[in-house]
Amino acid sequence: MGLDFGTKRIGVSMSDELLLTAQGRDTIQRKELKRDLALIKGVVDSDGVSEVIVGLPLNMNGTYSEKTREVVSFVVELEKTIGVPIRTWDERLTSKQADRAMLEGDMSRAKRRKLSDRLAAQIILQSYLDSRKRD
């Protein structure tokens, strides 16, 4: 399972059973942390997720920003809530990749805003899956 943790939404993606491809899932509208964590746990439990990959928004030079620290805090709380391993994954430029792909697909601004987090989560997870193939 891949997550793109944002200010207003959490993008969700899931891999196929062979761990080859990532597909976007419904986006979680953030309300309050406890509820958000419960929703993620529900997906983990119902879909039999064995590992969660969370995008880590590093600065271009690899350093942590305030947003990076916020994601790390979220991961710490998520680890307390779900019973599967969590790994962070460098997500630099995934939002830009998602936006570029949607622009090339000639999507309206409203549709892009709605799908951006889901697509970013999909790109994060696909990047992680692709890296496993190289190992």
N, CA, C and O atoms as CSV, one atom per row, in Angstrom:
chain,resi,resn,atom,element,x,y,z
A,1,MET,N,N,0.853,-1.173,0.000
A,1,MET,CA,C,0.000,0.000,0.000
A,1,MET,C,C,0.897,1.233,0.000
A,1,MET,O,O,1.877,1.293,0.742
A,2,GLY,N,N,0.565,2.200,-0.820
A,2,GLY,CA,C,1.298,3.455,-0.874
A,2,GLY,C,C,0.454,4.605,-0.369
A,2,GLY,O,O,-0.748,4.655,-0.630
A,3,LEU,N,N,1.070,5.532,0.355
A,3,LEU,CA,C,0.368,6.705,0.880
A,3,LEU,C,C,1.116,7.977,0.518
A,3,LEU,O,O,2.339,8.057,0.631
A,4,ASP,N,N,0.348,8.974,0.079
A,4,ASP,CA,C,0.873,10.313,-0.141
A,4,ASP,C,C,0.183,11.216,0.878
A,4,ASP,O,O,-0.974,11.595,0.693
A,5,PHE,N,N,0.894,11.562,1.954
A,5,PHE,CA,C,0.337,12.325,3.072
A,5,PHE,C,C,0.352,13.807,2.725
A,5,PHE,O,O,1.414,14.410,2.573
A,6,GLY,N,N,-0.831,14.384,2.602
A,6,GLY,CA,C,-0.937,15.796,2.271
A,6,GLY,C,C,-1.626,16.583,3.369
A,6,GLY,O,O,-2.089,16.015,4.359
A,7,THR,N,N,-1.691,17.882,3.188
A,7,THR,CA,C,-2.309,18.759,4.172
A,7,THR,C,C,-3.809,18.515,4.285
A,7,THR,O,O,-4.358,18.506,5.387
A,8,LYS,N,N,-4.474,18.317,3.145
A,8,LYS,CA,C,-5.928,18.144,3.135
A,8,LYS,C,C,-6.373,16.718,2.838
A,8,LYS,O,O,-7.464,16.306,3.233
A,9,ARG,N,N,-5.515,15.956,2.133
A,9,ARG,CA,C,-5.893,14.611,1.717
A,9,ARG,C,C,-4.716,13.649,1.864
A,9,ARG,O,O,-3.553,14.050,1.900
A,10,ILE,N,N,-5.062,12.368,1.946
A,10,ILE,CA,C,-4.051,11.314,1.911
A,10,ILE,C,C,-4.352,10.463,0.689
A,10,ILE,O,O,-5.383,9.795,0.612
A,11,GLY,N,N,-3.426,10.503,-0.267
A,11,GLY,CA,C,-3.587,9.670,-1.453
A,11,GLY,C,C,-3.263,8.226,-1.106
A,11,GLY,O,O,-2.341,7.957,-0.335
A,12,VAL,N,N,-4.025,7.299,-1.677
A,12,VAL,CA,C,-3.860,5.878,-1.375
A,12,VAL,C,C,-3.693,5.109,-2.679
A,12,VAL,O,O,-4.397,5.360,-3.657
A,13,SER,N,N,-2.752,4.171,-2.678
A,13,SER,CA,C,-2.583,3.271,-3.821
A,13,SER,C,C,-2.332,1.868,-3.293
A,13,SER,O,O,-1.932,1.681,-2.144
A,14,MET,N,N,-2.573,0.896,-4.148
A,14,MET,CA,C,-2.405,-0.500,-3.767
A,14,MET,C,C,-1.717,-1.236,-4.906
A,14,MET,O,O,-1.953,-0.938,-6.077
A,15,SER,N,N,-0.873,-2.189,-4.566
A,15,SER,CA,C,-0.224,-2.978,-5.608
A,15,SER,C,C,-1.075,-4.203,-5.928
A,15,SER,O,O,-1.959,-4.596,-5.166
A,16,ASP,N,N,-0.774,-4.785,-7.079
A,16,ASP,CA,C,-1.408,-6.059,-7.419
A,16,ASP,C,C,-0.751,-7.151,-6.575
A,16,ASP,O,O,0.233,-6.891,-5.884
A,17,GLU,N,N,-1.288,-8.365,-6.628
A,17,GLU,CA,C,-0.777,-9.447,-5.791
A,17,GLU,C,C,0.658,-9.844,-6.131
A,17,GLU,O,O,1.382,-10.339,-5.267
A,18,LEU,N,N,1.075,-9.633,-7.383
A,18,LEU,CA,C,2.434,-9.987,-7.784
A,18,LEU,C,C,3.451,-8.886,-7.486
A,18,LEU,O,O,4.640,-9.042,-7.762
A,19,LEU,N,N,2.979,-7.779,-6.924
A,19,LEU,CA,C,3.826,-6.629,-6.589
A,19,LEU,C,C,4.517,-6.050,-7.816
A,19,LEU,O,O,5.687,-5.669,-7.767
A,20,LEU,N,N,3.770,-5.990,-8.923
A,20,LEU,CA,C,4.314,-5.456,-10.170
A,20,LEU,C,C,3.817,-4.055,-10.478
A,20,LEU,O,O,4.579,-3.206,-10.942
A,21,THR,N,N,2.530,-3.813,-10.220
A,21,THR,CA,C,1.957,-2.516,-10.582
A,21,THR,C,C,1.178,-1.904,-9.423
A,21,THR,O,O,0.643,-2.611,-8.569
A,22,ALA,N,N,1.126,-0.587,-9.414
A,22,ALA,CA,C,0.381,0.163,-8.406
A,22,ALA,C,C,-0.858,0.771,-9.054
A,22,ALA,O,O,-0.791,1.282,-10.172
A,23,GLN,N,N,-1.970,0.717,-8.361
A,23,GLN,CA,C,-3.217,1.330,-8.817
A,23,GLN,C,C,-3.717,2.299,-7.749
A,23,GLN,O,O,-3.642,2.012,-6.554
A,24,GLY,N,N,-4.220,3.430,-8.186
A,24,GLY,CA,C,-4.760,4.415,-7.255
A,24,GLY,C,C,-6.041,3.920,-6.626
A,24,GLY,O,O,-6.810,3.188,-7.250
A,25,ARG,N,N,-6.268,4.320,-5.392
A,25,ARG,CA,C,-7.491,3.987,-4.661
A,25,ARG,C,C,-8.145,5.287,-4.215
A,25,ARG,O,O,-7.643,6.373,-4.504
A,26,ASP,N,N,-9.263,5.174,-3.513
A,26,ASP,CA,C,-9.949,6.368,-3.027
A,26,ASP,C,C,-9.036,7.182,-2.115
A,26,ASP,O,O,-8.257,6.633,-1.335
A,27,THR,N,N,-9.150,8.490,-2.231
A,27,THR,CA,C,-8.370,9.413,-1.415
A,27,THR,C,C,-9.074,9.615,-0.076
A,27,THR,O,O,-10.303,9.666,-0.018
A,28,ILE,N,N,-8.304,9.728,0.985
A,28,ILE,CA,C,-8.857,9.988,2.317
A,28,ILE,C,C,-8.831,11.485,2.559
A,28,ILE,O,O,-7.770,12.109,2.524
A,29,GLN,N,N,-10.005,12.064,2.807
A,29,GLN,CA,C,-10.086,13.480,3.165
A,29,GLN,C,C,-9.688,13.599,4.623
A,29,GLN,O,O,-10.344,13.025,5.491
A,30,ARG,N,N,-8.627,14.334,4.904
A,30,ARG,CA,C,-8.147,14.446,6.278
A,30,ARG,C,C,-9.119,15.240,7.124
A,30,ARG,O,O,-9.595,16.306,6.731
A,31,LYS,N,N,-9.406,14.689,8.310
A,31,LYS,CA,C,-10.268,15.373,9.281
A,31,LYS,C,C,-9.475,15.573,10.564
A,31,LYS,O,O,-9.086,16.692,10.900
A,32,GLU,N,N,-9.242,14.481,11.273
A,32,GLU,CA,C,-8.407,14.516,12.466
A,32,GLU,C,C,-7.601,13.230,12.499
A,32,GLU,O,O,-8.045,12.202,11.987
A,33,LEU,N,N,-6.429,13.281,13.092
A,33,LEU,CA,C,-5.451,12.207,12.985
A,33,LEU,C,C,-6.005,10.845,13.397
A,33,LEU,O,O,-5.792,9.854,12.698
A,34,LYS,N,N,-6.704,10.788,14.510
A,34,LYS,CA,C,-7.221,9.514,15.005
A,34,LYS,C,C,-8.143,8.856,13.977
A,34,LYS,O,O,-8.053,7.652,13.739
A,35,ARG,N,N,-9.015,9.635,13.379
A,35,ARG,CA,C,-9.941,9.129,12.361
A,35,ARG,C,C,-9.176,8.689,11.118
A,35,ARG,O,O,-9.448,7.629,10.554
A,36,ASP,N,N,-8.213,9.515,10.694
A,36,ASP,CA,C,-7.426,9.194,9.505
A,36,ASP,C,C,-6.683,7.877,9.687
A,36,ASP,O,O,-6.662,7.041,8.784
A,37,LEU,N,N,-6.073,7.693,10.857
A,37,LEU,CA,C,-5.348,6.460,11.154
A,37,LEU,C,C,-6.288,5.258,11.167
A,37,LEU,O,O,-5.932,4.183,10.683
A,38,ALA,N,N,-7.484,5.436,11.719
A,38,ALA,CA,C,-8.466,4.346,11.761
A,38,ALA,C,C,-8.892,3.939,10.348
A,38,ALA,O,O,-9.052,2.752,10.061
A,39,LEU,N,N,-9.073,4.924,9.472
A,39,LEU,CA,C,-9.449,4.610,8.086
A,39,LEU,C,C,-8.339,3.831,7.386
A,39,LEU,O,O,-8.608,2.873,6.661
A,40,ILE,N,N,-7.099,4.243,7.603
A,40,ILE,CA,C,-5.971,3.533,6.991
A,40,ILE,C,C,-5.885,2.119,7.549
A,40,ILE,O,O,-5.679,1.168,6.794
A,41,LYS,N,N,-6.039,1.969,8.859
A,41,LYS,CA,C,-6.012,0.640,9.473
A,41,LYS,C,C,-7.106,-0.238,8.886
A,41,LYS,O,O,-6.887,-1.426,8.650
A,42,GLY,N,N,-8.277,0.334,8.649
A,42,GLY,CA,C,-9.376,-0.424,8.052
A,42,GLY,C,C,-9.006,-0.980,6.680
A,42,GLY,O,O,-9.323,-2.127,6.365
A,43,VAL,N,N,-8.341,-0.170,5.869
A,43,VAL,CA,C,-7.909,-0.622,4.543
A,43,VAL,C,C,-6.830,-1.695,4.682
A,43,VAL,O,O,-6.870,-2.710,3.987
A,44,VAL,N,N,-5.873,-1.476,5.574
A,44,VAL,CA,C,-4.795,-2.447,5.804
A,44,VAL,C,C,-5.391,-3.800,6.195
A,44,VAL,O,O,-5.008,-4.839,5.658
A,45,ASP,N,N,-6.328,-3.769,7.135
A,45,ASP,CA,C,-6.936,-5.009,7.623
A,45,ASP,C,C,-7.804,-5.681,6.561
A,45,ASP,O,O,-7.701,-6.889,6.348
A,46,SER,N,N,-8.649,-4.910,5.903
A,46,SER,CA,C,-9.591,-5.509,4.940
A,46,SER,C,C,-8.906,-6.003,3.672
A,46,SER,O,O,-9.373,-6.964,3.059
A,47,ASP,N,N,-7.804,-5.363,3.265
A,47,ASP,CA,C,-7.124,-5.748,2.028
A,47,ASP,C,C,-5.912,-6.645,2.265
A,47,ASP,O,O,-5.233,-7.027,1.312
A,48,GLY,N,N,-5.637,-6.983,3.507
A,48,GLY,CA,C,-4.504,-7.851,3.805
A,48,GLY,C,C,-3.167,-7.246,3.419
A,48,GLY,O,O,-2.294,-7.939,2.898
A,49,VAL,N,N,-3.007,-5.955,3.674
A,49,VAL,CA,C,-1.771,-5.247,3.324
A,49,VAL,C,C,-0.620,-5.782,4.170
A,49,VAL,O,O,-0.765,-5.961,5.380
A,50,SER,N,N,0.534,-6.039,3.531
A,50,SER,CA,C,1.684,-6.575,4.253
A,50,SER,C,C,2.776,-5.534,4.496
A,50,SER,O,O,3.678,-5.758,5.305
A,51,GLU,N,N,2.699,-4.393,3.797
A,51,GLU,CA,C,3.688,-3.337,3.964
A,51,GLU,C,C,3.080,-2.021,3.477
A,51,GLU,O,O,2.320,-2.000,2.509
A,52,VAL,N,N,3.421,-0.932,4.155
A,52,VAL,CA,C,2.932,0.389,3.766
A,52,VAL,C,C,4.134,1.260,3.402
A,52,VAL,O,O,5.108,1.338,4.150
A,53,ILE,N,N,4.048,1.909,2.245
A,53,ILE,CA,C,5.091,2.816,1.772
A,53,ILE,C,C,4.524,4.238,1.855
A,53,ILE,O,O,3.502,4.541,1.239
A,54,VAL,N,N,5.188,5.099,2.612
A,54,VAL,CA,C,4.728,6.478,2.795
A,54,VAL,C,C,5.732,7.404,2.125
A,54,VAL,O,O,6.932,7.341,2.394
A,55,GLY,N,N,5.224,8.262,1.251
A,55,GLY,CA,C,6.088,9.229,0.571
A,55,GLY,C,C,6.700,10.205,1.550
A,55,GLY,O,O,6.003,10.763,2.398
A,56,LEU,N,N,8.011,10.417,1.439
A,56,LEU,CA,C,8.738,11.338,2.302
A,56,LEU,C,C,9.180,12.542,1.475
A,56,LEU,O,O,10.028,12.412,0.592
A,57,PRO,N,N,8.604,13.721,1.758
A,57,PRO,CA,C,8.887,14.917,0.953
A,57,PRO,C,C,10.180,15.611,1.362
A,57,PRO,O,O,10.163,16.563,2.143
A,58,LEU,N,N,11.281,15.137,0.841
A,58,LEU,CA,C,12.582,15.741,1.129
A,58,LEU,C,C,12.789,16.998,0.281
A,58,LEU,O,O,12.206,17.137,-0.794
A,59,ASN,N,N,13.621,17.904,0.777
A,59,ASN,CA,C,14.034,19.042,-0.049
A,59,ASN,C,C,14.884,18.494,-1.202
A,59,ASN,O,O,15.359,17.360,-1.138
A,60,MET,N,N,15.071,19.287,-2.240
A,60,MET,CA,C,15.828,18.822,-3.399
A,60,MET,C,C,17.264,18.434,-3.033
A,60,MET,O,O,17.869,17.604,-3.711
A,61,ASN,N,N,17.816,19.030,-1.965
A,61,ASN,CA,C,19.180,18.678,-1.547
A,61,ASN,C,C,19.192,17.524,-0.539
A,61,ASN,O,O,20.242,17.196,0.014
A,62,GLY,N,N,18.024,16.904,-0.298
A,62,GLY,CA,C,17.930,15.740,0.567
A,62,GLY,C,C,17.699,16.036,2.036
A,62,GLY,O,O,17.607,15.113,2.845
A,63,THR,N,N,17.603,17.315,2.395
A,63,THR,CA,C,17.389,17.674,3.790
A,63,THR,C,C,15.904,17.651,4.142
A,63,THR,O,O,15.037,17.634,3.268
A,64,TYR,N,N,15.636,17.649,5.454
A,64,TYR,CA,C,14.264,17.653,5.953
A,64,TYR,C,C,13.700,19.074,5.974
A,64,TYR,O,O,14.406,20.042,6.257
A,65,SER,N,N,12.415,19.165,5.668
A,65,SER,CA,C,11.669,20.419,5.773
A,65,SER,C,C,10.644,20.249,6.901
A,65,SER,O,O,10.567,19.188,7.520
A,66,GLU,N,N,9.880,21.273,7.155
A,66,GLU,CA,C,8.800,21.176,8.146
A,66,GLU,C,C,7.801,20.102,7.711
A,66,GLU,O,O,7.313,19.339,8.546
A,67,LYS,N,N,7.494,20.035,6.421
A,67,LYS,CA,C,6.573,19.021,5.899
A,67,LYS,C,C,7.150,17.615,6.097
A,67,LYS,O,O,6.408,16.685,6.410
A,68,THR,N,N,8.457,17.452,5.919
A,68,THR,CA,C,9.103,16.154,6.129
A,68,THR,C,C,8.916,15.720,7.575
A,68,THR,O,O,8.570,14.569,7.843
A,69,ARG,N,N,9.144,16.640,8.508
A,69,ARG,CA,C,8.981,16.326,9.924
A,69,ARG,C,C,7.522,15.958,10.242
A,69,ARG,O,O,7.269,15.081,11.067
A,70,GLU,N,N,6.581,16.620,9.596
A,70,GLU,CA,C,5.162,16.307,9.790
A,70,GLU,C,C,4.861,14.878,9.320
A,70,GLU,O,O,4.127,14.145,9.983
A,71,VAL,N,N,5.425,14.492,8.186
A,71,VAL,CA,C,5.219,13.134,7.669
A,71,VAL,C,C,5.862,12.112,8.605
A,71,VAL,O,O,5.275,11.061,8.862
A,72,VAL,N,N,7.057,12.403,9.115
A,72,VAL,CA,C,7.722,11.485,10.041
A,72,VAL,C,C,6.866,11.299,11.299
A,72,VAL,O,O,6.737,10.178,11.791
A,73,SER,N,N,6.286,12.369,11.819
A,73,SER,CA,C,5.392,12.269,12.980
A,73,SER,C,C,4.172,11.416,12.665
A,73,SER,O,O,3.734,10.613,13.488
A,74,PHE,N,N,3.622,11.599,11.451
A,74,PHE,CA,C,2.484,10.785,11.012
A,74,PHE,C,C,2.876,9.311,10.962
A,74,PHE,O,O,2.109,8.453,11.401
A,75,VAL,N,N,4.052,9.010,10.436
A,75,VAL,CA,C,4.526,7.621,10.336
A,75,VAL,C,C,4.665,7.005,11.728
A,75,VAL,O,O,4.306,5.844,11.925
A,76,VAL,N,N,5.181,7.767,12.692
A,76,VAL,CA,C,5.320,7.272,14.064
A,76,VAL,C,C,3.944,6.886,14.616
A,76,VAL,O,O,3.799,5.830,15.233
A,77,GLU,N,N,2.942,7.728,14.400
A,77,GLU,CA,C,1.589,7.425,14.873
A,77,GLU,C,C,0.983,6.251,14.113
A,77,GLU,O,O,0.285,5.424,14.700
A,78,LEU,N,N,1.241,6.176,12.833
A,78,LEU,CA,C,0.730,5.075,12.012
A,78,LEU,C,C,1.323,3.746,12.480
A,78,LEU,O,O,0.624,2.734,12.524
A,79,GLU,N,N,2.604,3.749,12.828
A,79,GLU,CA,C,3.255,2.525,13.326
A,79,GLU,C,C,2.584,2.016,14.597
A,79,GLU,O,O,2.529,0.808,14.828
A,80,LYS,N,N,2.077,2.927,15.418
A,80,LYS,CA,C,1.393,2.536,16.650
A,80,LYS,C,C,0.009,1.955,16.366
A,80,LYS,O,O,-0.551,1.246,17.203
A,81,THR,N,N,-0.542,2.251,15.193
A,81,THR,CA,C,-1.919,1.907,14.869
A,81,THR,C,C,-2.064,0.631,14.060
A,81,THR,O,O,-2.985,-0.152,14.290
A,82,ILE,N,N,-1.154,0.416,13.108
A,82,ILE,CA,C,-1.277,-0.747,12.231
A,82,ILE,C,C,-0.193,-1.764,12.561
A,82,ILE,O,O,0.851,-1.406,13.106
A,83,GLY,N,N,-0.428,-2.982,12.246
A,83,GLY,CA,C,0.519,-4.035,12.605
A,83,GLY,C,C,1.370,-4.531,11.453
A,83,GLY,O,O,1.740,-5.704,11.416
A,84,VAL,N,N,1.685,-3.657,10.514
A,84,VAL,CA,C,2.530,-4.067,9.386
A,84,VAL,C,C,3.715,-3.101,9.272
A,84,VAL,O,O,3.645,-1.967,9.748
A,85,PRO,N,N,4.797,-3.553,8.641
A,85,PRO,CA,C,5.951,-2.666,8.468
A,85,PRO,C,C,5.615,-1.429,7.634
A,85,PRO,O,O,4.813,-1.483,6.701
A,86,ILE,N,N,6.247,-0.323,7.996
A,86,ILE,CA,C,6.086,0.936,7.255
A,86,ILE,C,C,7.465,1.377,6.800
A,86,ILE,O,O,8.432,1.340,7.561
A,87,ARG,N,N,7.533,1.793,5.548
A,87,ARG,CA,C,8.794,2.271,4.979
A,87,ARG,C,C,8.513,3.640,4.354
A,87,ARG,O,O,7.500,3.826,3.679
A,88,THR,N,N,9.418,4.595,4.586
A,88,THR,CA,C,9.284,5.875,3.888
A,88,THR,C,C,10.035,5.782,2.574
A,88,THR,O,O,10.999,5.029,2.438
A,89,TRP,N,N,9.569,6.569,1.601
A,89,TRP,CA,C,10.146,6.532,0.257
A,89,TRP,C,C,10.252,7.950,-0.273
A,89,TRP,O,O,9.294,8.720,-0.210
A,90,ASP,N,N,11.411,8.285,-0.791
A,90,ASP,CA,C,11.666,9.619,-1.343
A,90,ASP,C,C,10.609,9.959,-2.395
A,90,ASP,O,O,10.486,9.275,-3.411
A,91,GLU,N,N,9.864,11.004,-2.141
A,91,GLU,CA,C,8.804,11.370,-3.073
A,91,GLU,C,C,9.091,12.667,-3.832
A,91,GLU,O,O,8.182,13.266,-4.407
A,92,ARG,N,N,10.340,13.095,-3.832
A,92,ARG,CA,C,10.655,14.333,-4.541
A,92,ARG,C,C,10.139,14.256,-5.976
A,92,ARG,O,O,10.377,13.282,-6.690
A,93,LEU,N,N,9.441,15.287,-6.370
A,93,LEU,CA,C,8.919,15.481,-7.721
A,93,LEU,C,C,7.731,14.590,-8.090
A,93,LEU,O,O,7.269,14.657,-9.228
A,94,THR,N,N,7.212,13.751,-7.172
A,94,THR,CA,C,6.076,12.914,-7.556
A,94,THR,C,C,4.824,13.750,-7.831
A,94,THR,O,O,4.063,13.432,-8.745
A,95,SER,N,N,4.601,14.804,-7.061
A,95,SER,CA,C,3.433,15.654,-7.310
A,95,SER,C,C,3.559,16.332,-8.677
A,95,SER,O,O,2.580,16.454,-9.413
A,96,LYS,N,N,4.770,16.769,-9.003
A,96,LYS,CA,C,4.980,17.379,-10.322
A,96,LYS,C,C,4.780,16.349,-11.428
A,96,LYS,O,O,4.210,16.673,-12.469
A,97,GLN,N,N,5.238,15.114,-11.222
A,97,GLN,CA,C,5.020,14.046,-12.200
A,97,GLN,C,C,3.525,13.809,-12.388
A,97,GLN,O,O,3.046,13.684,-13.515
A,98,ALA,N,N,2.796,13.750,-11.280
A,98,ALA,CA,C,1.356,13.518,-11.339
A,98,ALA,C,C,0.674,14.657,-12.083
A,98,ALA,O,O,-0.168,14.416,-12.948
A,99,ASP,N,N,1.031,15.901,-11.752
A,99,ASP,CA,C,0.426,17.060,-12.423
A,99,ASP,C,C,0.726,17.048,-13.924
A,99,ASP,O,O,-0.153,17.326,-14.739
A,100,ARG,N,N,1.966,16.726,-14.280
A,100,ARG,CA,C,2.358,16.691,-15.697
A,100,ARG,C,C,1.560,15.630,-16.448
A,100,ARG,O,O,1.090,15.873,-17.559
A,101,ALA,N,N,1.407,14.451,-15.840
A,101,ALA,CA,C,0.661,13.370,-16.485
A,101,ALA,C,C,-0.798,13.763,-16.703
A,101,ALA,O,O,-1.384,13.451,-17.740
A,102,MET,N,N,-1.374,14.443,-15.732
A,102,MET,CA,C,-2.777,14.848,-15.870
A,102,MET,C,C,-2.933,15.970,-16.887
A,102,MET,O,O,-3.919,16.005,-17.623
A,103,LEU,N,N,-1.970,16.888,-16.935
A,103,LEU,CA,C,-2.015,17.950,-17.945
A,103,LEU,C,C,-1.909,17.360,-19.346
A,103,LEU,O,O,-2.611,17.780,-20.266
A,104,GLU,N,N,-1.016,16.374,-19.491
A,104,GLU,CA,C,-0.871,15.724,-20.789
A,104,GLU,C,C,-2.136,14.963,-21.164
A,104,GLU,O,O,-2.431,14.788,-22.346
A,105,GLY,N,N,-2.881,14.512,-20.163
A,105,GLY,CA,C,-4.155,13.837,-20.391
A,105,GLY,C,C,-5.298,14.812,-20.591
A,105,GLY,O,O,-6.451,14.402,-20.720
A,106,ASP,N,N,-4.985,16.116,-20.620
A,106,ASP,CA,C,-5.966,17.167,-20.869
A,106,ASP,C,C,-7.128,17.138,-19.866
A,106,ASP,O,O,-8.286,17.306,-20.249
A,107,MET,N,N,-6.813,16.924,-18.585
A,107,MET,CA,C,-7.846,16.907,-17.546
A,107,MET,C,C,-8.158,18.321,-17.088
A,107,MET,O,O,-7.298,19.202,-17.096
A,108,SER,N,N,-9.387,18.514,-16.695
A,108,SER,CA,C,-9.800,19.810,-16.170
A,108,SER,C,C,-9.108,20.063,-14.830
A,108,SER,O,O,-8.651,19.129,-14.172
A,109,ARG,N,N,-9.038,21.315,-14.442
A,109,ARG,CA,C,-8.402,21.682,-13.175
A,109,ARG,C,C,-9.089,20.994,-11.991
A,109,ARG,O,O,-8.412,20.514,-11.082
A,110,ALA,N,N,-10.408,20.941,-11.995
A,110,ALA,CA,C,-11.156,20.312,-10.897
A,110,ALA,C,C,-10.845,18.820,-10.813
A,110,ALA,O,O,-10.666,18.284,-9.719
A,111,LYS,N,N,-10.782,18.156,-11.944
A,111,LYS,CA,C,-10.487,16.724,-11.949
A,111,LYS,C,C,-9.043,16.470,-11.535
A,111,LYS,O,O,-8.761,15.492,-10.842
A,112,ARG,N,N,-8.125,17.341,-11.953
A,112,ARG,CA,C,-6.717,17.202,-11.558
A,112,ARG,C,C,-6.586,17.320,-10.050
A,112,ARG,O,O,-5.871,16.536,-9.425
A,113,ARG,N,N,-7.267,18.287,-9.461
A,113,ARG,CA,C,-7.190,18.492,-8.013
A,113,ARG,C,C,-7.708,17.254,-7.285
A,113,ARG,O,O,-7.156,16.852,-6.261
A,114,LYS,N,N,-8.760,16.660,-7.811
A,114,LYS,CA,C,-9.372,15.487,-7.191
A,114,LYS,C,C,-8.472,14.250,-7.285
A,114,LYS,O,O,-8.444,13.435,-6.364
A,115,LEU,N,N,-7.743,14.109,-8.386
A,115,LEU,CA,C,-6.954,12.901,-8.624
A,115,LEU,C,C,-5.475,13.033,-8.270
A,115,LEU,O,O,-4.767,12.026,-8.226
A,116,SER,N,N,-4.996,14.238,-8.019
A,116,SER,CA,C,-3.579,14.480,-7.813
A,116,SER,C,C,-2.976,13.627,-6.702
A,116,SER,O,O,-1.916,13.032,-6.900
A,117,ASP,N,N,-3.620,13.552,-5.543
A,117,ASP,CA,C,-3.073,12.807,-4.409
A,117,ASP,C,C,-3.056,11.305,-4.681
A,117,ASP,O,O,-2.107,10.610,-4.320
A,118,ARG,N,N,-4.110,10.818,-5.316
A,118,ARG,CA,C,-4.181,9.396,-5.655
A,118,ARG,C,C,-3.069,9.024,-6.631
A,118,ARG,O,O,-2.405,8.001,-6.468
A,119,LEU,N,N,-2.874,9.853,-7.634
A,119,LEU,CA,C,-1.837,9.581,-8.621
A,119,LEU,C,C,-0.434,9.697,-8.007
A,119,LEU,O,O,0.457,8.917,-8.344
A,120,ALA,N,N,-0.242,10.657,-7.117
A,120,ALA,CA,C,1.049,10.785,-6.442
A,120,ALA,C,C,1.330,9.534,-5.605
A,120,ALA,O,O,2.459,9.043,-5.598
A,121,ALA,N,N,0.316,9.010,-4.896
A,121,ALA,CA,C,0.485,7.777,-4.117
A,121,ALA,C,C,0.822,6.608,-5.036
A,121,ALA,O,O,1.630,5.745,-4.692
A,122,GLN,N,N,0.201,6.590,-6.188
A,122,GLN,CA,C,0.462,5.531,-7.167
A,122,GLN,C,C,1.906,5.603,-7.674
A,122,GLN,O,O,2.572,4.578,-7.818
A,123,ILE,N,N,2.377,6.811,-7.942
A,123,ILE,CA,C,3.757,6.997,-8.420
A,123,ILE,C,C,4.759,6.600,-7.334
A,123,ILE,O,O,5.772,5.965,-7.630
A,124,ILE,N,N,4.484,6.968,-6.082
A,124,ILE,CA,C,5.359,6.600,-4.961
A,124,ILE,C,C,5.465,5.079,-4.864
A,124,ILE,O,O,6.563,4.527,-4.788
A,125,LEU,N,N,4.313,4.411,-4.866
A,125,LEU,CA,C,4.324,2.953,-4.728
A,125,LEU,C,C,4.965,2.280,-5.937
A,125,LEU,O,O,5.714,1.315,-5.784
A,126,GLN,N,N,4.675,2.782,-7.139
A,126,GLN,CA,C,5.262,2.171,-8.334
A,126,GLN,C,C,6.781,2.331,-8.328
A,126,GLN,O,O,7.504,1.416,-8.722
A,127,SER,N,N,7.258,3.476,-7.888
A,127,SER,CA,C,8.696,3.702,-7.791
A,127,SER,C,C,9.330,2.697,-6.822
A,127,SER,O,O,10.390,2.138,-7.104
A,128,TYR,N,N,8.678,2.476,-5.694
A,128,TYR,CA,C,9.172,1.503,-4.724
A,128,TYR,C,C,9.165,0.091,-5.330
A,128,TYR,O,O,10.150,-0.637,-5.211
A,129,LEU,N,N,8.069,-0.292,-5.973
A,129,LEU,CA,C,7.976,-1.630,-6.584
A,129,LEU,C,C,9.047,-1.817,-7.641
A,129,LEU,O,O,9.670,-2.876,-7.720
A,130,ASP,N,N,9.264,-0.793,-8.455
A,130,ASP,CA,C,10.298,-0.871,-9.507
A,130,ASP,C,C,11.682,-1.035,-8.904
A,130,ASP,O,O,12.517,-1.747,-9.463
A,131,SER,N,N,11.939,-0.389,-7.774
A,131,SER,CA,C,13.258,-0.500,-7.145
A,131,SER,C,C,13.483,-1.918,-6.628
A,131,SER,O,O,14.622,-2.384,-6.609
A,132,ARG,N,N,12.449,-2.600,-6.218
A,132,ARG,CA,C,12.579,-3.987,-5.740
A,132,ARG,C,C,12.951,-4.934,-6.876
A,132,ARG,O,O,13.638,-5.932,-6.660
A,133,LYS,N,N,12.498,-4.619,-8.078
A,133,LYS,CA,C,12.815,-5.456,-9.242
A,133,LYS,C,C,14.297,-5.393,-9.565
A,133,LYS,O,O,14.880,-6.365,-10.045
A,134,ARG,N,N,14.912,-4.229,-9.296
A,134,ARG,CA,C,16.334,-4.041,-9.605
A,134,ARG,C,C,17.236,-4.723,-8.587
A,134,ARG,O,O,18.394,-5.020,-8.882
A,135,ASP,N,N,16.711,-4.971,-7.390
A,135,ASP,CA,C,17.534,-5.570,-6.310
A,135,ASP,C,C,17.821,-7.033,-6.558
A,135,ASP,O,O,18.493,-7.675,-5.751
